[in-house]
Amino acid sequence: MSLSDDVLRQGLRVTLDATDLDALGTKYEGKVRDNYTTRDGRRILVTTDRVSAFDRVLGTLPFKGQVLNGLAAWWFGKTAHVAPNHLISVPDPNAMVAVECQPLEVEMIVRAYLTGVTSTSIWTHYERGERVFCGHRLPDGLKKHQRLPEPILTPSTKAPKGDHDVSASREEILAMGRVSASDFDEAAKKATALFSYGQKLCAERGLILVDTKYEFGRSPRGDIVVMDEIHTPDSSRYWYSKSHEERFTQGKDPESFDKEYLRRWLADRGYRGDGPVPTLPDEVRIEASRRYIEACDVIRGEPFVPDLHPPLPRLRKNLGLSS
């Protein structure tokens, strides 16, 4: 059951926007996660409540970090037999402890449908008349939100915070010198297997895993492992399977509960990543949060229970730092 408006409004007062936990180790701040590398070879990933779209940080959503952290840990557990990952433990609702890995300089994106609103989306390219996307030739006559003949891998560069990712083919990525052919192919194989397993599990829950993004790194043992997150509403697009066919036939957008709600809200106001970031009204923040929580509930098959304690003191305590 989704959280009440009262609880969500309480959550607005305790969002986690930033952390200052330098005693943990060297800090790297991503769009959503604050990462701390420890001296003993671990990485502490603190999932904040920051939300990004169009490669820009937009603000915060209540409980978003707790939802993403918990769901990523759940998926890491469910998919460990498909591909190894970096997770060690989950000491706090907003944090996980992982093995420190050397990231591969490429994001592995797998897509099963012709959709999206960003400049890098497959639909945006197709609508412009392009019929080759990241090295894949697409047939004429496809419509928005239509299933592709088969899932395709569409890798992208990993842009620094504030810049835009760039979709590219395998050959283009290799030509950039960002990753070796053997590492690319191993990560691609694991991404394809993870997506297939994720689709199967989601279908059992009445969901369509539309597309997703995987990040890989090399562990100290030399293995290519999944890192950061997996199959969360930040990295993945989810639709309800029961209504997709009817809405597709009627030319309507699918029922979704991922970050697409925010992307559409921003796009409707003319924002696609350039210029000043529009301020998100509280009602939009609450609705977006509700959708993240709904995703968590449906995927895991159990209700999300938020922690309403102030996050920074709780994090310091659970991560073994002095108050």
C-alpha positions, 0 to 999 in steps of 0.5 A: 500500500502506498504511503499517505500524503501525511507521511510523504509531507513529513518526508519533505522535511527530512530529505537527504540533499548532501552528506559530509562524511569525510571521515569515511574516506575520499569522497566522490559526488555523483548525481544521486549518490555520494561515494566514499572510498575507504583505506581498506578497499571498500566503497560506501555508497550513500543514496541521497534523495537527489533526483536527476533528469536530462543529466541535471540534478533537479532537487530532492524527493521524500524517501527516494534514497531509501527506496533506491538503496533498498531496491538496488540491494534487493535486485543485487541479491536476486541477480547474484547468480546471473552476474556478480556484483559489488555489494557487501552489506546494507547498514543504513536505509540510505547506504550500502557497503561495497567492494571498491571497483575500477569503473568501466568507462561505458554505460550498458543500456539495454532497450526493448521498446521504441520510447523515451523523451530525452535527446539520447532516447531511441524514439527521439532519433527514430522520430527524426528519421534516423534508422540506425541507432548505436549500430542497430538498423531499425525497420520503418513503420514503427510507432512510439512505445512499440516493442522492438523486434528484440532487445538491443544493447545501446551503450553510452559514454559516462559523462561527468556530472553536469554533462550529457551522456552520448549514445554510441555503437560498440565500434564507436565506444572502442574507437574512443579508447575508453574500454577494451574489446574484451571488457566491453564484450564481457560486460555486454554479455552480462548486461544482456543476461541481467536484462533477460532475467529482469524481464522475466521476474517483472513479467511475473509481477505484471510489469514490463521492464522496458529498458535499463542502464547497467554500470560495471567495474573491475573488482580487486580480484579482476572480475567484471562486476555490476556496481552502483545500482540495478533495475531501480526506477532511476536506471530503468523504465517500467510499464504495467503490462495489463494496460500497455497494449490498449494504451498503445493502440489508442496512441496513449503514453503507457502507465508507468511509475519510473522517472518518466513522470518527471521527464514528461512534466519537465518536457511539457514545460519546455525543459530538456536539460538546457538552461535554468532547472525549473523548481519542482513544486511540492505536489510534483515531488510528492507524486514522483515519490509516490511512484518510486514507492509504488515501483518498490512495492510492486517489484519486491512484493512487500510494502516500503516502510520509511525511516522518518529519523533525520538522515544525517545523524542516523547515517553517522551512527549506522556507519560507525562515526561519532555523532 
